[in-house]
Amino acid sequence: IVLGQIQHFVTMPDINTNHLDKQQVQLLAEMCILIDEYDNKIGAETKKNCHLNKNTEKRLLHQAFSVFLFNNENKLLLQQMSDAKITFPDCFTNKCCSHPVSNPGELQENDALGVQRAAQRRLHAELGIPPGREHEIDYSPLVRKNVTLHPYPNKMKNYCYVKEITRTTFEKSSQW
């Protein structure tokens, strides 16, 4: 995953999806945008294949984003992932991390418009925040806005806003 110039390699084990939440399984079929080490688009692959352990050596480098949402009191929204999540269940993380998908609207590169659209799509899907162009969204989107949350229960278990984060803030946290 490329976040600016920082690369994170995240994998998941080969999994049987029969017992998993249907919506999350559908999300594994989304087509991520494959890129080279210079962020040039070179193809597309399913989210599942991009993250499977057996594909780690193939280096299926793909675009991703991470939204950090602050309210008007400069408190960062953190969420505890649902136990039903495929990746990082029960862990605390920022809200939200995902991938632009390989469709015309999210492939647009000018002003990172594709990434902005992807972030808005996921904020709406995960938190019920209506789409709207935020002036701070970029490859590591920052959103400063008071919002009313309507989280999808199979994505999020709990959430809170924090003023300060330290290494010991939470026992469980995702690597994001």
C-alpha positions in Angstrom: 0.0 0.0 0.0 1.4 3.4 -0.8 0.7 6.3 1.5 2.7 9.2 0.0 6.2 7.7 -0.1 5.6 5.3 2.8 5.0 1.6 1.9 3.1 -0.7 4.2 2.8 -4.4 3.3 -0.5 -5.8 4.7 -1.5 -9.3 4.1 -4.3 -11.6 5.2 -4.4 -15.3 5.4 -6.2 -17.4 2.8 -9.7 -17.5 4.2 -13.0 -19.3 3.8 -15.6 -16.5 3.4 -18.7 -18.7 3.8 -19.2 -17.6 7.5 -18.4 -13.9 7.0 -20.5 -10.9 6.6 -21.8 -10.8 3.1 -21.2 -7.0 2.6 -17.5 -7.4 3.7 -17.1 -10.4 1.4 -18.5 -8.3 -1.5 -15.9 -5.6 -0.7 -13.1 -8.1 -1.1 -14.2 -8.3 -4.8 -13.6 -4.6 -5.4 -10.9 -3.9 -8.0 -8.0 -2.1 -6.4 -5.7 0.1 -8.6 -2.3 -1.6 -9.1 0.6 0.8 -9.3 4.4 0.7 -9.8 6.8 2.1 -7.2 6.3 5.6 -8.8 2.5 5.5 -8.4 1.9 4.9 -12.1 -1.3 2.9 -12.7 -0.4 -0.5 -14.2 -3.6 -2.5 -13.8 -6.3 -3.7 -11.3 -6.7 -6.7 -9.0 -9.3 -7.6 -6.4 -8.8 -6.4 -2.9 -8.7 -10.0 -1.7 -5.9 -10.9 -4.1 -3.9 -7.8 -3.2 -3.9 -8.8 0.4 -3.6 -12.6 0.4 -0.4 -13.9 2.0 0.3 -16.2 -1.0 0.5 -13.0 -3.2 3.0 -11.1 -1.0 5.9 -12.0 -3.2 4.1 -10.8 -6.3 4.2 -7.3 -4.7 0.7 -6.3 -5.8 1.4 -2.7 -4.9 -1.9 -0.7 -4.9 -3.3 2.7 -4.0 -4.9 3.2 -0.6 -5.9 6.1 1.7 -6.4 6.7 5.3 -8.9 9.4 6.6 -8.3 11.1 9.9 -11.5 12.9 11.0 -11.2 15.7 13.5 -14.2 17.5 15.0 -14.3 21.3 15.7 -12.6 20.7 19.1 -9.6 19.2 17.2 -10.4 15.8 18.6 -9.6 12.8 16.4 -12.3 10.2 15.8 -11.1 6.7 16.6 -13.2 3.6 16.1 -13.1 0.1 17.4 -13.6 -2.3 14.6 -16.5 -4.8 14.8 -15.8 -8.3 15.8 -17.2 -9.2 12.3 -14.5 -7.4 10.4 -12.3 -9.6 8.2 -9.2 -7.4 8.8 -8.2 -6.2 12.3 -11.4 -7.2 14.2 -11.9 -5.6 17.6 -8.9 -3.2 17.0 -9.0 0.5 17.4 -8.0 2.6 14.4 -8.5 5.9 12.7 -11.6 6.3 10.5 -11.4 5.1 7.7 -8.8 3.2 5.6 -9.6 1.8 2.2 -8.7 1.9 -1.5 -9.7 3.8 -4.5 -11.3 1.3 -7.0 -10.7 0.9 -10.6 -13.6 2.9 -12.1 -13.5 6.1 -14.1 -14.5 8.4 -11.2 -11.8 7.1 -8.8 -9.1 6.7 -11.5 -8.9 10.5 -12.0 -5.5 11.9 -10.9 -6.0 15.7 -11.2 -5.9 17.2 -7.7 -6.2 13.6 -6.3 -9.9 13.8 -7.3 -10.2 10.0 -7.6 -8.8 9.5 -4.0 -11.1 12.2 -2.7 -14.1 10.5 -4.3 -13.1 7.1 -2.8 -12.7 8.7 0.6 -16.1 10.2 0.4 -17.6 7.0 -0.8 -16.2 5.0 2.1 -17.0 7.7 4.7 -20.6 7.5 3.5 -20.7 3.7 3.5 -19.0 3.3 6.9 -20.2 6.3 8.9 -23.2 7.6 7.0 -21.5 10.9 6.3 -23.1 12.4 3.2 -20.6 13.1 0.4 -19.2 16.6 0.1 -16.0 18.0 -1.1 -13.7 18.6 1.9 -10.9 21.1 1.5 -8.4 19.0 3.4 -8.8 15.6 1.6 -5.7 14.4 -0.1 -3.8 11.1 -0.2 -3.8 11.1 3.6 -7.2 12.7 4.0 -7.8 15.0 7.0 -11.4 16.0 7.7 -12.2 18.6 10.3 -16.0 18.5 10.7 -18.6 17.8 13.3 -20.7 14.9 11.9 -23.5 12.7 13.0 -22.4 9.1 12.7 -24.6 6.2 11.5 -22.0 3.4 11.5 -22.5 0.1 9.9 -22.5 -2.4 12.9 -20.5 -5.0 11.1 -17.7 -2.5 10.4 -17.5 -0.7 13.7 -17.9 -1.9 17.3 -17.3 1.3 19.1 -15.8 4.8 18.6 -14.6 7.8 20.5 -12.9 11.2 19.9 -9.5 11.8 21.5 -7.5 14.9 22.1 -4.1 13.2 22.4 -2.9 9.8 21.4 0.1 8.0 23.0 1.5 4.6 22.3 -0.4 3.2 25.3 -3.7 4.8 24.4 -5.2 1.5 23.4 -4.2 -2.1 24.1 -5.4 -3.2 20.6 -4.8 -1.1 17.6 -4.5 -1.8 13.9 -1.2 -1.0 12.1 -2.8 1.9 10.3 
